[in-house]
Amino acid sequence: MIVRRLDDCAAFQAALSVNQAGDQGAFFQTGDWFELLAHHGLPSATKLQWLVVTDADVPVLGLPLIQETGSLTSLSNFYTPLYAPLCMPAASLPACLAEALAAITHFLRHTASRPALIQLQPLDTASTFYPTMRDALITAGYAVDSYFCFGNWYLPCRGLRFADYFAQRPAALQNTVRRARKKLDRAGEWKIDIYTHPGVALDAAINAFEAIYRRSWKPAEAFPDFVRRLCALAARHGWLRLGVLSLDETAIASQIWLVDHGKAAIFKLAYDPDAARYSPGSLLTAALMEHVLAHDAVEEIDYLSGDDPYKQDWMSHRRERRGLVAFDLALPRGLLAAARHYGGKHLRRRKAGGTACAAT
């Protein structure tokens, strides 16, 4: 297999025939997602590398990376709930994936701009990519460790009816949703709209989301244009479920969900603090839950990143997303980075009285 390094996203997409590759993976594992993140979710000065693996001139796998001084990291940031390479159909075979990743790690270890450190996150430990990439890095001669990124709450829901799902929720949550409806009924005319397609109505709904987000408790978006472009992209592909709860024609809560390959991802949510007494966020979540169960028949609903307590009320299962870090001990920079990493890990363990720490 042959590895090529490209510096341009367009060339990367052309080399991989990304339209085909995108059909094989979930939303966060598509060329469209990486292009959006590269152009609208990173500082303009960020340097990128786009690695492409081919076998007999047939594209097999693409690995987008951020290039920093002496290191390479995954093309991911706080917008990224899960990182994985773009895999063509052939790479779904474990042997082919292992060969492709072995080619990449060998290429990186022996390239002229050899990185002292490689860091990939956040990863699905249950995926084939995670252990295969770890083994490929070790075989290439790197010292490899893993570390905790965040907890991920989710709901397996194949064939689940909303009425049955809601009956399984904690009594306090059920009462909150019921009371919210009654309070809104007394307060005025209210409605919930779910936007899925491009158009003037969607533009207005995105404006409403942004206005609510600015009024909410959440910090300002680091890249203000990212969410709008994400919604437009998802709507073009039929992935978007943008919910807006309005009271007397004023939007008071909004959530962005993405539905793809049988999974619903809860990507962004916000509500107006002045309307908190109506519990609009809980009511809107219930409505979107019902929509994706009844209309989209999803098999999994994913709250993405974070162990926020409220997520446990809506979800039933928890897993962890982890990162891989690899050090080239033959390079001074790699040796120093490894000493800091493993030294810090040892100190944390000692402070915790020998219990497990973040990096294990």
N, C-alpha and C positions, 0 to 999 in steps of 0.2 A: 504494500500500500504506500501511496505517496502523500506527503503532507505539504500543503502550500500555505504560505502566510500572505494574507491580503490586508491592505490598509483601508479599503473602501467598502462600505456597507453594500453599495449597489453591485460591486463586483462579487461580493460574498453571496448575495441573493442570486445573481446570475449563475455563479458557479454551482450552486446547490439546487438550482431550479426550485426555489423556495416555495412556490405555489404548491408543488407536489409535496415537499417536505412538511409544509404547514398542515396539510391534510392528515399527517400521521401523528401529530402531537397535540396536546392540549394548548390552550391559549398562550400560556407563559412559556411555551416551547415552540414558538413559531418565529419565522423571520420578521413578520409584522411587529411582534412584540419587541424584539431586539432592536429593530430599526427605530421604533417609537422611543424606546429608552435611550438609545444612542443619540438621537437628534433633539429630544425634548426633555430628557430626564437626567442629564448630566451637565456639568460645567462645560462651556464651549471649548476649553483648552484640553479636555480629556483626550488622551491618546488611546486608540483602540487597535487590537489585533484580531483578525478574523481568520481562524485556522480551518482549512478544508482538507478532508481526507478523501482521496479517490482510490478506487481499485479498478485497474484496467480502464482508466479514464471515466469511470462511472462514480458519481459522487456518493459517498457513504455517510459522512458525518461532518457537522460544522460546530466549532467551539468558539464562541465570541468571548473575548477577554479584554480587560483594561490593562494597559501597560503603564507601570509606574517605574520609578528609578530602582533598578535591580530586582523588580518583582513583576509578577502577573497575577491579576485577580479576575474572578468571574465578572462578566458584564451583568452586574446586579447592584442594587442599592436598596434604600428603604421602601421603594415601590414594589420590590420583588418578593413575592411570597415563596417562590420555588425556582431554583435554577437547574437547568439541564441542557445538554447539547441538542442541536437539531439533528435528528436521526432519520435517514432515509429508510425505506422498507427493509433493505438488506441488513441494516444495523440492528433490527429487532432480534436477530439471531445472536445469542450470547457469544458464540465463537467469533462472529464478525465484529461485534462491538469490542470485544477484548483485543482483537487484532488492530482495530482502528485506534483505540486508546493507547495501546502499546506503541504504535507508530507516532502518535502525538507526543507522548512523554519522552521517547527516544529523541525525537526531533528537537524538543525543547532543551534537553540535557546536552545536546551536542551542537546547538546553533551558535553562531557567533555572538549573538546578544543573549547568551545563556542566563536565565533568571536565577537568582539566588533563593528566591522564595516564590511559591505558587499557592494561592489561596482561593478556594471555591466554596461559595455559600449562597443561600441556604439550600441544603440538599435533602432529598427523600431517602432515608436509610433503607427503606423497603424496595427501592428501585434497583434495577440491574446496574445502572450507571454508578451508583455510590461504591459498592464493593469492587467493581471492575476498575474504576478509576483509581481507587486506593491501591489495588494490587499492581496496576500498571506503573504508578509512581514509585512504589517500593522496588519493583523489578528494574526500573530505570536508574536506581541508585539513590533516591531521595529518602530522607528521614521523614516519616509521615505520622501525623497525629490528627485526631478529630476533636471537635469542640461543640458545645451546645450553642445553638442560635436562638431558638424560641420554641415555646409550646404551640401546638396547632390543634384546635378543637374542631371536630367534624361530626357529621351525622350520616351513617349508612342508611339509605332510605328507599331501596328498591321495592317498588310495589306498595309503598306506604301511603295511606290516605291521610289527608290533613286532619280530619276529625280524630282519627286514632292517634296521630302524632301529638296534637294539642292536648288530648286527654292525658298523655304521658308526661306533660310538662309539670313543673312544681306548682303547687296550688297558689303560691304567691304570684307567680307569673300569670297564671290564668286569670286571677282576680284583677291584676293590673290591667290586662287587656280589656276585660269586661268593663271595668270602671272607666277606662279611657274612652270607650265608645259612648258611655252614658254622659260623661262630662262634655264631650264634643257635641253630642246631640243637644244638650242644654245651651251650649255656647253659641251655636249658629249653624250655618250650612258648611258641611265638611265633605271631602271626598278624597279618594286615593286613585291616582293615575299611574299607570306603568307604561313607560315609553320604550319601544324596541326598535324603531325604524328611523332612518334619517329624515330630516325635514324641518320645517319652521317650528312645529310643536316641540321637537326634540331640542332645538336651539334654545327655546324659551325654558324648557325643563332644565337644561344645563345651567342657564343663567340663574334659575331658582336655586339649584344646588350650590352654586358658587356664592350666592348671596347668603344662604343659610350657613354655609361653612365659615364665611367671614364673621358672622354673628356668634358662632358657636365657641366653645371653650378650646377648640383645637388651634395649634399654631398655624401660622400662615404657610401656604404651600411654597416649598423651596423653588419649584418650577411651575409658575402659575398656569402655563399653557398646557401642561401635561394631561391633566384630567379631562379637559375639553377634547383634546385630540384622541385620548383613549376612548371616550364615549363615541366619538364620530367613527373611529376605526371599528369598535365593537358593533355599532349599529349597522355598518356596511356588511358585516359578516353574519349578522343575525344573532350575535352573542349578548347584546346589551339588554338588561332589565333595570331601567332607571325609574325608581319609585318616588313619587312626590305626594305628600299629604298636605292638603290645603284646608284652611279654615277661613270662611268668608273670602275666598279667592286670594288669600295670602298663604304662600307656602311656608310651612313651619317645620317640616322634616323631609329629608331626602336621603336615599340610599342608592348606591351603584352596585349592582350584582352582574356577574358575567356567567353565562351558561354555555358550556361547550363540552362535547364528548361525554354527555351524561352527568356532568358535574356543575353545580352552581357555586360560584365563589363570591363571597360577600366582601367586596373590595373597599368601598368607602361608605361612611355613614355620618350624618350630622343632623342636629335639630336645633331649633331656636331656643336658647335658654329662657326667654320670656314666656315660652309655651310649655315649659317643663311640667307644669301641673296637669297637663293632658296626657303625659306619657306618650308623646307622638312617636318616638323611636320604637317603642315596644309594639305599638299598634301597626306601624308600617312594616316592621320585621315580620309580624304574623301574616300580614297580607301578602308579602312577597314569598314567604314560606308556602302559603297556600297556592300561589301562582305557579311556582316552580315544581311543586309536587303534582298539582292537578293538570297543568297545561304543558309543562316541559317533561314531566315524568322522569326527573333526574334520579340518579342512583346514589348520589352523594351530595351533601351540602357542606361547604368548607368555610369556616370563619377565618381562615388564613393565619396571620401571625398574631401571637400574643395570648397570655393566660389571664386576660381580664375576667373577673369573676362572673360578669353577666353572661359570658359566652357559655358557661357551664349550664345555665338554665335552658338554653336553646339547643345545645348539642349533647351528644351521648358518649363520644369517644375522644381521647386525647392521644396525640403522638408528638414526637419531637423532630424538629428540623435541625440538622447539624452541618458543620462545615468541615472541610479537609484542608489541612495546611501541610505543605511539603518544603523541606529545607535541603539545599544543596550544600552539604558539609564540606565539600572541596573548595568552596569559595568563602573568603573571609566574611563577607556580608551574610551569607547563609549560616555560617557557624555562629556568628554573633546573634542573629535572629533566633536561632535554635536555643542558644544559651538563655536568652531572655525568656523565651516561651516556656521551656521546660523548668527553668529556675522559678519563674512566676507560678507555674503550676504546682511545684513542690511547696512553695511558701503558702499558697492557698490551702493546700491539703493539711499542712501543719497547723495553720490557724483554725481550720475546721475540725481539728482533733483527729485527723486521719480519715475523715469521711470523704466521699466523692465530691469533686469540685466540678466547675463548668467544663473543663477539658478533660476527657477521660479516654 
